[in-house]
Amino acid sequence: MRHQSDHLPAGRSRAVQLDSFGGPEVLDVREIPAPQAGPGPVRVRVTAAGLNPMDWIMTADADTAARFGLSLPAGFGTDYAGVVDQVGAEVTGFTPGDRVFGGALSRAVADFVVIDPAGAAAANEAHHTPEGVDDRTAATLSIAGRTASAALAAVAPGPSDTVLIGGAGGGVGVFAVQLARIAGARVIGTGSAASSKFLRELGADPVTYGDGLADRVRTLAPGGVTAAIDLHGTETLHAARELGVPDSRICTIATKVDGVPAANGANAAPGSLEEIARLIAAGRLRVPIAASFPVEQIHRATELQAGRHVHGKIVIDL
């Protein structure tokens, strides 16, 4: 497969970088020296990079960036998929030509990423991509898949549960809904009126967010709601409390509330990402790709993702 950067001089590559913190307007596609693997890491030729809210949130201002250990100039994007093309002399378990996916914190939207497969950091990792999982799909898994897995583990849904999921049509929501359904639970998912068909296709009973949410949920689930996951703010959390769900069975990811478990991708159990990939390969879980863009359209792609109204994932092709 020809790579879109094959026309560049030897030893050169493209990467999205920024010299100041801010919105999509600060992102720039640049020609840079191609990174080299060295003895311990592997180099991956990236074919696709998935976007997440985390990408633009942590590069929006200097204080937030510092909490993630970022400084200028910085790269952009974390989720990637591609093919190993260099393997350090000390590396085991990977060979050139292996298809891989994973996370490369704020540097994934680039022709190449260098990864330390022996490292423990979730944002510096490579996993073998199973047969049956294409690169665009694999490039969406690291952040959203881990976050959904951690949130599901916090409330532990089962066949006797009805789970209310707020923000069910978003990047994390598409995983959370399906994982809860695989666990046997009934899912009620919040979204806009326009998202109803999409949520039904994921396996959720749709309910519109906004004032009166708890009353609408009561109508859908007269037998009650037993667990809730709020993937956006606190509206679903407050509705769940109004419906009698105990705090111990409510989980948030975007905010912290005293007494309520909070989850993020760093909390995910070991092996959770590989399990999600296996479910996709087996046809039991699907990842809706809302849109894909060439890297040259990074501004347009990031603006669309930051609007938070996309149903599914946005991917950059490299």
Backbone bond lengths (Angstrom), bond angles and torsions (degrees), N, CA, C in turn:
res aa  C-N    CA-C-N  psi(-1)  N-CA   C-N-CA  omega(-1)  CA-C   N-CA-C  phi
1 M - - - 1.469 - - 1.525 109.45 -
2 R 1.312 116.86 126.55 1.461 120.40 176.95 1.515 110.14 -74.10
3 H 1.292 113.80 137.71 1.456 121.79 178.81 1.520 107.93 -92.00
4 Q 1.325 117.53 144.65 1.460 119.78 -176.36 1.520 113.14 -65.19
5 S 1.339 117.98 -13.77 1.469 120.73 179.45 1.523 112.07 -99.10
6 D 1.346 118.78 9.04 1.458 120.51 -175.42 1.535 112.43 -62.57
7 H 1.324 116.62 -17.78 1.467 119.09 179.88 1.515 112.59 -80.52
8 L 1.341 118.03 -7.95 1.463 120.35 -177.97 1.524 110.80 -74.75
9 P 1.340 118.23 155.61 1.461 120.44 175.66 1.522 111.21 -59.58
10 A 1.320 116.64 153.47 1.465 120.94 178.43 1.519 110.14 -55.71
11 G 1.320 115.66 138.29 1.459 120.63 178.86 1.514 114.93 82.27
12 R 1.336 117.30 2.93 1.461 121.36 179.37 1.530 109.31 -114.05
13 S 1.318 117.02 154.88 1.458 121.70 178.91 1.525 109.67 -154.56
14 R 1.329 115.36 173.81 1.469 120.72 179.41 1.530 109.77 -106.96
15 A 1.320 115.56 148.78 1.459 121.41 173.98 1.520 108.82 -153.26
16 V 1.328 116.18 144.81 1.459 120.56 172.65 1.527 107.64 -84.96
17 Q 1.332 115.99 124.47 1.458 121.53 -178.43 1.523 110.17 -135.62
18 L 1.334 115.52 166.54 1.459 121.24 176.53 1.516 109.36 -141.31
19 D 1.333 115.43 142.32 1.464 122.23 178.79 1.520 112.82 -103.30
20 S 1.340 116.40 -7.56 1.462 120.93 175.29 1.517 107.27 -146.04
21 F 1.306 116.41 151.14 1.456 120.46 179.65 1.523 109.66 -80.23
22 G 1.327 115.45 147.52 1.458 120.07 -178.31 1.516 110.97 162.85
23 G 1.333 115.99 -153.93 1.450 122.38 -177.35 1.513 112.58 -89.34
24 P 1.342 116.10 -165.20 1.466 120.03 -178.36 1.519 113.98 -55.53
25 E 1.323 116.95 -25.68 1.463 120.05 -176.54 1.525 113.09 -65.17
26 V 1.341 118.85 -19.29 1.464 120.26 -178.58 1.527 112.43 -86.25
27 L 1.316 117.86 -7.05 1.461 121.20 -177.26 1.525 110.49 -78.92
28 D 1.321 115.53 140.69 1.461 120.53 -176.58 1.523 108.78 -142.31
29 V 1.329 117.18 133.40 1.460 121.50 174.22 1.528 107.99 -86.27
30 R 1.333 116.70 120.22 1.452 121.14 -173.93 1.523 112.01 -123.76
31 E 1.308 115.30 153.01 1.458 121.51 170.51 1.519 107.45 -91.25
32 I 1.334 116.62 125.02 1.462 122.18 -175.95 1.530 109.48 -134.52
33 P 1.330 117.54 166.24 1.468 118.77 172.12 1.528 110.05 -62.74
34 A 1.330 117.04 135.29 1.462 119.96 179.17 1.524 109.36 -68.00
35 P 1.335 118.71 130.06 1.475 120.25 179.26 1.528 110.57 -67.86
36 Q 1.328 115.95 153.72 1.458 121.65 -179.98 1.532 109.59 -116.18
37 A 1.321 115.90 151.91 1.459 120.22 -171.11 1.524 113.51 -71.26
38 G 1.322 119.14 -43.51 1.458 119.54 -173.54 1.516 110.32 78.00
39 P 1.351 118.98 -176.53 1.472 121.06 -173.19 1.520 115.21 -73.11
40 G 1.340 118.48 -31.56 1.463 120.19 -173.55 1.509 116.06 -96.53
41 P 1.327 119.17 -36.86 1.464 120.31 -175.73 1.530 113.27 -88.85
42 V 1.329 114.06 179.90 1.460 122.93 168.36 1.522 107.79 -118.42
43 R 1.330 115.85 153.93 1.457 119.64 172.72 1.520 108.01 -107.98
44 V 1.328 114.89 135.71 1.457 121.72 -179.41 1.515 108.96 -114.17
45 R 1.301 115.65 129.76 1.461 120.08 171.73 1.518 106.54 -85.23
46 V 1.312 116.55 109.22 1.467 122.46 -171.99 1.526 109.55 -75.11
47 T 1.321 115.45 133.14 1.460 120.52 174.79 1.524 111.97 -107.07
48 A 1.336 117.08 -25.61 1.467 121.09 -178.98 1.516 109.27 -153.68
49 A 1.333 115.98 145.88 1.467 122.22 177.52 1.519 108.34 -133.74
50 G 1.323 116.71 126.17 1.456 121.33 179.99 1.515 111.25 -90.19
51 L 1.341 116.75 141.05 1.463 121.47 179.46 1.523 111.12 -95.29
52 N 1.329 115.43 149.11 1.458 123.76 178.25 1.521 109.40 -139.52
53 P 1.348 118.47 155.75 1.467 119.79 174.81 1.524 112.74 -54.12
54 M 1.326 116.58 -34.45 1.457 120.92 179.65 1.528 112.19 -55.63
55 D 1.330 117.10 -33.51 1.459 120.47 -175.53 1.521 111.92 -60.37
56 W 1.340 116.27 -49.67 1.464 118.28 -177.58 1.517 112.23 -86.28
57 I 1.335 117.82 -22.65 1.467 119.35 176.33 1.522 110.54 -65.51
58 M 1.332 117.02 -45.21 1.467 118.07 -174.02 1.520 112.92 -79.58
59 T 1.329 118.61 -10.40 1.465 120.21 174.78 1.526 112.21 -107.62
60 A 1.332 117.21 10.13 1.462 120.68 -176.95 1.526 112.68 -75.27
61 D 1.339 117.74 -31.85 1.464 120.16 -178.87 1.521 109.27 -152.88
62 A 1.322 115.15 162.04 1.461 120.95 -172.66 1.526 112.44 -65.44
63 D 1.337 118.37 -38.66 1.460 120.67 -177.63 1.520 111.23 -64.69
64 T 1.339 116.53 -45.24 1.466 119.51 179.10 1.522 109.95 -65.11
65 A 1.329 116.76 -43.67 1.465 119.97 179.58 1.524 111.39 -58.17
66 A 1.316 116.68 -40.51 1.463 120.21 -178.79 1.521 111.62 -62.70
67 R 1.329 117.09 -33.72 1.466 119.77 178.89 1.523 111.45 -65.48
68 F 1.326 117.18 -23.60 1.466 120.93 177.81 1.531 111.70 -99.18
69 G 1.333 116.49 6.27 1.449 120.21 179.26 1.508 114.50 76.14
70 L 1.345 117.61 22.83 1.459 121.77 -177.95 1.522 110.94 -97.05
71 S 1.313 115.75 142.96 1.454 121.82 173.61 1.521 108.27 -139.11
72 L 1.314 116.02 165.30 1.467 121.16 -177.29 1.530 111.20 -87.81
73 P 1.337 118.22 147.02 1.468 125.85 -7.14 1.525 110.11 -71.26
74 A 1.322 116.53 148.82 1.458 121.65 -176.96 1.520 110.08 -121.09
75 G 1.316 115.32 157.58 1.451 121.38 171.40 1.514 109.71 -90.22
76 F 1.340 115.74 -166.16 1.463 119.41 -175.02 1.525 109.98 -149.64
77 G 1.341 114.81 142.48 1.458 121.20 176.46 1.514 112.02 86.97
78 T 1.325 116.09 150.14 1.465 120.75 -177.36 1.532 113.08 -124.09
79 D 1.312 119.36 -42.84 1.466 121.61 -176.64 1.526 110.71 -78.90
80 Y 1.340 116.57 135.57 1.463 119.77 180.00 1.532 110.05 -144.99
81 A 1.320 115.39 163.13 1.463 123.30 166.82 1.513 107.49 -145.22
82 G 1.324 116.90 151.72 1.447 120.01 -179.88 1.513 111.64 177.09
83 V 1.333 115.37 -151.83 1.457 122.70 -174.17 1.527 109.09 -130.75
84 V 1.323 116.99 131.67 1.465 121.10 176.34 1.523 108.77 -65.17
85 D 1.347 116.61 129.26 1.471 118.80 177.73 1.530 113.19 -125.10
86 Q 1.331 118.01 -10.08 1.466 121.72 171.47 1.524 108.00 -139.45
87 V 1.329 115.86 140.09 1.462 121.19 179.63 1.518 108.60 -130.79
88 G 1.328 116.46 123.16 1.454 120.49 178.81 1.519 112.08 -64.97
89 A 1.326 116.07 155.59 1.464 121.47 -176.19 1.526 112.44 -62.25
90 E 1.337 118.04 -24.50 1.465 121.16 -177.28 1.526 112.96 -93.93
91 V 1.330 117.31 0.64 1.469 121.44 -174.45 1.516 110.82 -85.03
92 T 1.323 116.84 137.68 1.461 122.52 171.19 1.527 108.26 -123.41
93 G 1.319 116.19 152.30 1.459 120.67 175.55 1.508 114.86 92.28
94 F 1.330 118.58 -6.85 1.459 121.93 178.64 1.521 109.57 -134.89
95 T 1.328 115.84 142.95 1.456 121.96 175.73 1.519 108.86 -134.43
96 P 1.333 118.18 154.98 1.457 119.63 176.33 1.524 111.46 -54.68
97 G 1.322 115.46 136.33 1.452 121.12 -177.77 1.514 113.91 99.45
98 D 1.340 117.89 -13.90 1.463 120.18 177.37 1.520 110.77 -65.96
99 R 1.322 116.64 133.34 1.468 120.75 172.05 1.522 108.49 -81.44
100 V 1.341 116.14 132.46 1.459 120.84 -176.37 1.526 110.37 -139.78
101 F 1.333 114.18 163.39 1.459 121.51 173.95 1.511 108.21 -147.34
102 G 1.349 116.04 164.85 1.455 119.05 177.67 1.504 111.95 161.73
103 G 1.337 116.02 -147.84 1.457 121.91 -176.95 1.512 111.65 -127.79
104 A 1.328 116.02 140.44 1.467 123.17 174.74 1.525 105.79 -137.83
105 L 1.318 116.57 96.38 1.462 122.08 -167.09 1.526 112.45 -53.50
106 S 1.326 115.48 117.86 1.456 125.03 175.32 1.529 113.32 51.55
107 R 1.350 116.14 40.82 1.471 120.09 174.79 1.517 112.13 -155.14
108 A 1.331 117.92 14.41 1.463 120.54 -172.76 1.520 113.63 -78.27
109 V 1.333 118.17 -26.77 1.469 119.34 -178.40 1.523 107.33 -83.67
110 A 1.310 113.69 81.46 1.465 122.01 -175.39 1.524 107.63 -161.49
111 D 1.317 116.27 159.43 1.464 119.37 178.46 1.521 112.01 -65.50
112 F 1.340 116.81 -33.25 1.461 120.93 -179.00 1.526 110.35 -135.06
113 V 1.337 116.23 144.57 1.457 121.64 167.16 1.519 107.99 -128.95
114 V 1.311 116.00 143.03 1.460 122.15 175.92 1.519 107.73 -103.98
115 I 1.320 115.58 125.50 1.458 122.36 -172.10 1.525 109.61 -123.86
116 D 1.331 116.57 139.99 1.466 121.78 172.90 1.523 107.83 -97.41
117 P 1.331 118.73 97.91 1.464 119.38 -175.00 1.515 113.64 -67.42
118 A 1.332 117.77 -14.69 1.464 120.36 177.76 1.514 111.98 -88.27
119 G 1.327 117.70 -7.74 1.460 120.99 -178.89 1.511 111.78 -72.59
120 A 1.320 115.50 157.74 1.464 120.66 -178.45 1.514 113.04 -93.56
121 A 1.337 117.73 -10.53 1.461 120.29 -174.19 1.525 110.89 -73.05
122 A 1.343 116.00 132.96 1.456 120.70 179.36 1.521 112.14 -67.50
123 A 1.325 116.73 -20.61 1.465 120.02 -179.16 1.524 111.61 -100.30
124 N 1.331 117.48 21.87 1.465 123.23 174.50 1.522 106.57 -150.20
125 E 1.330 115.85 75.51 1.457 119.38 -166.92 1.518 111.11 -149.57
126 A 1.327 114.73 157.79 1.461 121.76 173.90 1.519 108.73 -139.16
127 H 1.329 115.81 133.01 1.461 123.10 175.81 1.520 108.51 -125.65
128 H 1.321 116.01 145.74 1.457 119.46 176.77 1.529 110.01 -67.12
129 T 1.314 116.43 132.40 1.466 121.56 179.18 1.521 109.00 -83.13
130 P 1.335 118.62 121.83 1.467 120.11 -178.72 1.525 111.63 -66.89
131 E 1.327 115.04 151.44 1.456 119.63 170.33 1.526 108.19 -58.59
132 G 1.319 117.00 140.93 1.455 120.65 -178.84 1.505 113.79 94.13
133 V 1.343 117.39 -4.06 1.468 121.94 176.06 1.524 107.70 -115.82
134 D 1.333 117.86 114.22 1.456 120.70 -178.98 1.528 109.95 -77.29
135 D 1.337 115.58 165.36 1.466 119.93 -173.65 1.523 112.91 -66.85
136 R 1.324 118.19 -37.13 1.462 118.44 178.28 1.517 110.76 -60.73
137 T 1.326 116.45 -42.56 1.466 119.59 178.50 1.520 110.69 -66.73
138 A 1.333 117.35 -46.50 1.466 120.68 -179.34 1.522 111.54 -58.86
139 A 1.341 116.37 -31.14 1.467 120.73 -178.29 1.516 113.40 -74.17
140 T 1.317 118.85 -1.46 1.466 121.38 180.00 1.526 112.87 -105.71
141 L 1.331 118.47 -0.01 1.459 119.70 -162.85 1.520 115.58 -89.37
142 S 1.318 118.88 -34.22 1.456 119.74 -163.42 1.528 113.30 -61.19
143 I 1.313 118.47 -58.96 1.464 120.25 -176.10 1.522 111.38 -74.13
144 A 1.329 117.12 -54.95 1.469 120.29 -174.67 1.519 111.68 -66.77
145 G 1.326 117.31 -41.54 1.460 119.59 -179.44 1.514 112.14 -64.11
146 R 1.337 116.06 -45.52 1.463 119.28 178.53 1.530 111.45 -63.77
147 T 1.329 116.77 -42.87 1.463 119.70 -177.78 1.516 110.43 -63.40
148 A 1.331 117.07 -44.34 1.463 120.41 178.26 1.520 111.09 -62.37
149 S 1.315 116.95 -42.50 1.460 120.35 179.80 1.525 111.20 -61.81
150 A 1.345 116.94 -42.88 1.461 120.40 179.27 1.523 111.38 -65.42
151 A 1.332 117.25 -39.50 1.458 120.53 179.67 1.526 110.91 -66.60
152 L 1.320 116.86 -41.36 1.472 120.05 177.96 1.524 110.86 -63.75
153 A 1.329 116.70 -40.17 1.458 119.79 179.49 1.520 111.42 -63.43
154 A 1.339 116.90 -31.80 1.464 120.73 -178.74 1.522 112.44 -67.22
155 V 1.339 117.60 -31.15 1.474 119.84 -178.80 1.524 112.72 -109.46
156 A 1.325 117.69 -10.74 1.468 124.39 172.78 1.531 113.16 46.76
157 P 1.338 118.49 63.52 1.463 119.73 -179.15 1.520 112.11 -71.46
158 G 1.322 114.60 152.32 1.459 121.29 177.49 1.513 110.83 -144.51
159 P 1.321 118.15 -174.14 1.468 122.00 -175.35 1.526 114.70 -60.04
160 S 1.314 117.77 -22.97 1.463 119.66 -179.23 1.527 113.03 -89.34
161 D 1.336 117.50 1.64 1.464 121.41 -173.13 1.520 113.18 -100.46
162 T 1.333 114.29 149.29 1.458 123.35 164.02 1.520 106.29 -116.37
163 V 1.335 116.20 118.24 1.457 121.71 -172.82 1.524 109.36 -109.72
164 L 1.317 116.20 129.23 1.456 122.65 174.33 1.527 107.93 -95.39
165 I 1.336 117.04 121.55 1.457 121.76 -178.90 1.519 108.79 -117.59
166 G 1.323 116.63 117.13 1.454 122.03 178.67 1.512 111.37 -88.44
167 G 1.329 117.00 132.37 1.457 120.70 -175.61 1.510 111.54 77.28
168 A 1.337 116.29 38.58 1.457 121.68 -170.20 1.520 113.79 -67.99
169 G 1.320 118.32 -22.03 1.454 120.22 -177.53 1.504 114.54 -92.23
170 G 1.330 118.30 -0.51 1.455 121.66 -178.04 1.515 112.70 -81.06
171 G 1.336 115.69 -174.45 1.453 120.53 -174.92 1.512 113.91 -61.35
172 V 1.336 118.48 -39.62 1.466 121.62 176.13 1.526 109.96 -80.73
173 G 1.320 116.02 -35.45 1.452 120.59 -176.33 1.512 114.03 -59.57
174 V 1.334 117.46 -38.26 1.465 118.73 -177.70 1.528 110.68 -63.15
175 F 1.342 116.99 -31.74 1.459 119.93 175.48 1.526 110.93 -76.87
176 A 1.331 116.56 -44.96 1.460 120.35 -175.83 1.526 111.64 -61.45
177 V 1.321 116.95 -43.63 1.467 120.31 179.52 1.523 110.20 -59.02
178 Q 1.325 116.01 -49.64 1.461 118.87 -174.89 1.530 112.58 -70.21
179 L 1.334 117.06 -36.59 1.456 118.72 177.46 1.522 111.39 -66.09
180 A 1.335 117.29 -37.84 1.463 120.05 176.22 1.521 111.32 -65.38
181 R 1.320 117.18 -39.01 1.468 120.79 177.74 1.528 110.79 -66.91
182 I 1.328 117.04 -40.24 1.463 120.39 177.14 1.525 110.44 -61.82
183 A 1.338 116.37 -33.96 1.468 120.80 177.14 1.521 112.49 -73.10
184 G 1.330 117.05 -7.18 1.460 120.98 176.38 1.510 115.35 100.20
185 A 1.344 117.99 -0.72 1.461 120.78 -176.58 1.525 111.38 -81.74
186 R 1.314 115.35 154.68 1.452 120.90 165.75 1.525 107.52 -81.46
187 V 1.332 117.67 141.05 1.463 121.65 -178.24 1.521 109.62 -122.01
188 I 1.320 115.65 131.36 1.461 122.97 167.79 1.522 106.19 -110.75
189 G 1.333 116.57 122.05 1.457 120.08 -174.99 1.509 112.17 -115.22
190 T 1.327 117.01 133.44 1.464 120.10 178.27 1.524 110.53 -86.56
191 G 1.332 114.94 148.22 1.447 121.42 177.51 1.515 109.57 -175.10
192 S 1.309 116.00 -175.45 1.459 120.22 174.96 1.520 109.31 -76.00
193 A 1.331 115.94 165.65 1.458 119.38 176.85 1.525 111.09 -59.46
194 A 1.327 115.91 -33.72 1.467 120.20 -178.39 1.524 112.72 -70.49
195 S 1.325 117.84 -16.49 1.460 120.54 -177.16 1.522 113.21 -91.93
196 S 1.326 118.36 0.91 1.465 121.06 -173.13 1.524 112.70 -56.65
197 K 1.309 117.32 -47.86 1.466 120.69 -178.38 1.527 110.35 -62.55
198 F 1.320 116.61 -43.79 1.462 121.47 179.67 1.531 110.45 -59.94
199 L 1.327 118.10 -45.02 1.460 121.50 -178.92 1.523 111.16 -65.35
200 R 1.322 116.94 -39.74 1.474 119.45 176.73 1.526 111.08 -61.03
201 E 1.331 116.23 -39.85 1.463 119.80 179.34 1.521 111.92 -64.52
202 L 1.334 117.33 -29.19 1.456 120.84 176.36 1.526 112.37 -75.88
203 G 1.337 116.29 -20.11 1.457 120.44 -178.91 1.516 114.33 111.58
204 A 1.346 117.27 7.98 1.472 121.21 -179.90 1.512 111.09 -101.32
205 D 1.313 115.82 150.61 1.463 121.31 168.20 1.529 106.55 -85.22
206 P 1.334 118.27 118.12 1.463 120.04 -173.29 1.524 113.04 -78.23
207 V 1.325 114.94 147.37 1.457 122.05 173.04 1.532 106.74 -144.04
208 T 1.322 116.68 138.10 1.460 118.92 -178.84 1.529 110.35 -76.67
209 Y 1.330 114.69 141.88 1.457 119.72 177.81 1.529 109.60 -78.26
210 G 1.327 116.65 176.24 1.457 121.01 178.31 1.518 112.62 107.19
211 D 1.335 115.95 -175.95 1.461 121.83 -178.00 1.521 111.11 -52.17
212 G 1.320 116.26 138.19 1.454 120.72 179.01 1.517 114.42 84.12
213 L 1.347 117.01 12.57 1.461 120.35 -177.42 1.523 111.81 -56.64
214 A 1.322 118.01 -46.99 1.461 120.36 -177.19 1.523 111.21 -59.55
215 D 1.328 117.89 -40.94 1.467 120.44 179.54 1.520 111.33 -64.69
216 R 1.325 117.30 -39.76 1.471 119.72 179.12 1.529 110.80 -66.41
217 V 1.331 115.86 -36.77 1.466 119.12 178.53 1.527 110.34 -67.55
218 R 1.333 117.34 -39.34 1.473 119.86 177.33 1.523 111.15 -57.91
219 T 1.328 116.52 -39.40 1.459 119.92 179.38 1.525 110.60 -64.72
220 L 1.333 116.60 -40.01 1.466 120.47 -179.85 1.520 112.46 -73.99
221 A 1.324 116.69 -31.36 1.462 120.76 -174.56 1.519 109.86 -131.97
222 P 1.336 117.05 72.86 1.468 119.02 -178.73 1.529 112.99 -61.98
223 G 1.332 116.42 -20.56 1.462 119.50 177.37 1.506 113.98 -81.72
224 G 1.338 116.61 -4.53 1.452 120.41 176.03 1.515 114.04 104.29
225 V 1.333 114.61 161.54 1.461 123.86 174.80 1.516 107.65 -110.03
226 T 1.326 117.09 136.85 1.463 120.35 -173.89 1.526 114.09 -110.37
227 A 1.340 116.97 -13.53 1.468 120.00 179.39 1.518 108.02 -155.72
228 A 1.335 115.90 159.92 1.464 119.50 -178.94 1.520 110.12 -151.71
229 I 1.338 115.20 146.75 1.459 122.52 175.68 1.519 107.19 -130.22
230 D 1.331 116.70 122.87 1.462 121.60 179.49 1.521 107.96 -104.12
231 L 1.334 116.38 110.49 1.451 121.61 -175.21 1.523 112.94 -97.74
232 H 1.330 116.93 4.59 1.461 118.44 -174.66 1.524 112.74 -125.33
233 G 1.305 118.38 -57.47 1.464 121.81 -177.03 1.515 109.32 -149.66
234 T 1.356 116.57 -114.77 1.463 119.88 179.63 1.522 112.95 -131.59
235 E 1.323 118.61 -0.87 1.462 119.72 -177.08 1.530 111.49 -59.72
236 T 1.316 117.26 -45.68 1.464 120.53 -179.62 1.522 110.42 -67.55
237 L 1.329 117.13 -38.02 1.465 120.74 176.46 1.526 110.69 -57.46
238 H 1.338 117.20 -49.08 1.468 119.98 -178.04 1.523 111.38 -65.99
239 A 1.332 117.02 -37.70 1.462 119.53 176.99 1.521 110.33 -64.21
240 A 1.325 117.26 -40.40 1.459 121.04 179.39 1.521 111.28 -62.88
241 R 1.321 116.60 -42.67 1.462 119.33 176.85 1.526 110.81 -61.65
242 E 1.333 115.92 -41.86 1.467 119.76 178.71 1.523 111.29 -62.07
243 L 1.328 115.49 -29.90 1.469 120.84 179.85 1.523 112.56 -86.05
244 G 1.319 116.80 1.47 1.460 120.50 175.51 1.508 115.72 89.70
245 V 1.324 117.69 13.52 1.465 119.98 177.94 1.529 108.55 -75.89
246 P 1.323 118.58 128.21 1.473 119.40 179.58 1.522 110.96 -68.72
247 D 1.325 115.89 148.96 1.458 120.51 -178.55 1.528 112.38 -55.02
248 S 1.336 117.39 -32.34 1.459 120.70 -177.61 1.524 112.58 -65.77
249 R 1.349 117.20 -15.95 1.468 120.40 179.86 1.529 111.06 -115.59
250 I 1.324 115.58 25.00 1.463 122.31 171.72 1.525 106.80 -117.92
251 C 1.327 117.20 141.06 1.450 121.18 178.15 1.519 109.72 -134.14
252 T 1.323 116.85 141.47 1.466 122.32 174.71 1.521 108.80 -118.84
253 I 1.340 115.91 158.70 1.468 119.16 173.18 1.525 111.85 -125.14
254 A 1.323 117.55 -23.24 1.468 120.25 -173.36 1.516 113.14 -102.47
255 T 1.310 118.25 -7.32 1.455 121.23 -179.28 1.514 108.82 -154.22
256 K 1.321 116.90 162.11 1.461 121.27 178.49 1.520 109.25 -115.12
257 V 1.321 115.87 132.81 1.462 123.28 178.89 1.516 107.57 -129.08
258 D 1.312 116.96 130.87 1.465 121.05 -178.73 1.528 110.85 -52.39
259 G 1.325 115.29 130.60 1.453 120.95 176.16 1.517 114.84 87.80
260 V 1.334 117.49 -9.16 1.461 121.24 -176.96 1.525 108.91 -109.83
261 P 1.327 118.45 127.91 1.468 120.22 177.80 1.527 111.30 -59.67
262 A 1.321 116.17 140.83 1.467 122.14 174.79 1.520 108.12 -119.84
263 A 1.318 116.03 144.50 1.461 120.21 -177.11 1.520 110.26 -130.96
264 N 1.322 115.96 151.90 1.458 121.71 168.06 1.515 107.64 -148.33
265 G 1.319 115.74 175.21 1.450 119.27 -174.80 1.515 113.98 -58.85
266 A 1.330 117.15 -29.25 1.461 120.09 -179.77 1.520 111.73 -66.53
267 N 1.344 117.67 -19.89 1.461 121.41 179.77 1.525 112.94 -85.19
268 A 1.321 117.97 -8.49 1.461 120.46 -173.96 1.529 110.61 -63.61
269 A 1.315 115.26 144.52 1.459 120.65 -179.89 1.525 110.74 -67.57
270 P 1.328 117.51 148.31 1.467 119.68 175.19 1.532 110.55 -55.27
271 G 1.313 116.09 138.01 1.453 120.58 179.35 1.508 115.28 86.90
272 S 1.332 117.71 -5.34 1.461 119.50 -176.21 1.528 111.58 -65.89
273 L 1.329 116.60 -37.45 1.451 119.82 -178.91 1.527 110.92 -68.31
274 E 1.316 116.17 -42.73 1.462 119.81 177.31 1.525 111.25 -62.70
275 E 1.334 117.14 -36.38 1.466 120.21 178.45 1.516 111.04 -65.42
276 I 1.332 117.48 -40.74 1.464 119.92 177.21 1.523 110.22 -62.31
277 A 1.330 117.07 -42.53 1.463 119.88 178.10 1.524 110.97 -61.70
278 R 1.329 117.21 -39.11 1.470 120.02 177.99 1.527 111.40 -65.46
279 L 1.329 117.19 -38.41 1.464 120.19 178.10 1.534 110.71 -64.01
280 I 1.322 116.27 -38.25 1.465 119.75 177.71 1.523 110.15 -66.13
281 A 1.334 116.07 -45.88 1.463 120.21 -179.91 1.525 111.53 -60.57
282 A 1.331 116.01 -32.57 1.464 120.59 -179.58 1.523 113.15 -83.43
283 G 1.336 116.79 -2.44 1.458 120.54 179.72 1.522 114.28 79.09
284 R 1.316 117.55 15.06 1.464 120.93 -178.29 1.528 112.87 -93.59
285 L 1.321 117.12 -15.34 1.461 122.32 179.96 1.525 106.71 -141.01
286 R 1.324 116.31 138.51 1.458 119.55 178.64 1.528 109.22 -125.96
287 V 1.316 115.38 153.88 1.467 121.38 178.91 1.523 108.03 -116.40
288 P 1.332 118.36 106.63 1.465 119.53 177.31 1.525 110.66 -68.01
289 I 1.316 117.11 124.15 1.462 122.21 175.23 1.522 107.12 -94.81
290 A 1.321 115.93 108.86 1.459 120.07 -176.29 1.521 111.54 -71.24
291 A 1.342 116.93 -36.71 1.463 120.79 -178.23 1.517 108.70 -164.97
292 S 1.334 115.84 152.51 1.458 121.57 172.22 1.527 108.46 -131.74
293 F 1.333 115.32 147.47 1.458 121.41 -175.37 1.520 109.40 -136.79
294 P 1.339 118.56 145.95 1.460 119.04 168.22 1.524 109.41 -67.18
295 V 1.318 116.39 156.44 1.458 120.25 -175.21 1.528 111.83 -59.72
296 E 1.326 117.17 -28.39 1.456 120.01 179.21 1.525 112.46 -63.25
297 Q 1.338 117.36 -18.20 1.463 121.53 179.18 1.531 111.39 -103.65
298 I 1.329 116.75 33.66 1.464 120.81 -177.85 1.522 112.16 -60.27
299 H 1.337 119.04 -35.33 1.466 120.34 178.52 1.527 110.29 -61.35
300 R 1.323 116.04 -50.27 1.463 120.37 -178.08 1.520 111.07 -61.66
301 A 1.332 117.04 -42.84 1.460 120.97 -178.97 1.525 111.32 -63.76
302 T 1.334 116.88 -43.48 1.462 120.49 -177.89 1.524 111.03 -69.87
303 E 1.314 117.70 -38.00 1.470 120.33 176.39 1.522 110.77 -61.71
304 L 1.324 117.13 -40.85 1.461 120.36 178.75 1.516 110.78 -65.52
305 Q 1.322 116.84 -43.99 1.458 120.78 -179.60 1.521 111.11 -65.74
306 A 1.335 117.07 -40.64 1.464 121.06 -178.24 1.518 112.24 -69.15
307 G 1.326 117.99 -18.61 1.460 120.68 177.22 1.515 113.52 -69.47
308 R 1.354 116.84 -16.71 1.471 123.76 174.58 1.529 113.27 60.36
309 H 1.327 118.79 24.38 1.458 120.30 177.97 1.522 111.88 -117.35
310 V 1.317 117.09 11.67 1.452 121.68 -179.53 1.506 110.20 -83.78
311 H 1.327 116.74 138.05 1.460 121.90 177.29 1.531 108.16 -95.73
312 G 1.319 116.64 100.46 1.453 120.83 -177.25 1.503 111.91 110.50
313 K 1.327 116.51 -156.49 1.448 122.63 -171.39 1.522 112.42 -110.03
314 I 1.340 115.89 153.93 1.457 123.13 175.50 1.519 108.02 -114.19
315 V 1.332 115.11 134.76 1.463 121.53 -173.91 1.520 109.86 -126.45
316 I 1.335 115.47 141.24 1.460 122.73 172.47 1.519 108.89 -100.40
317 D 1.326 117.33 127.52 1.457 122.19 176.79 1.529 109.75 -93.16
318 L 1.336 115.69 136.61 1.457 120.83 -179.31 1.539 110.10 -122.10
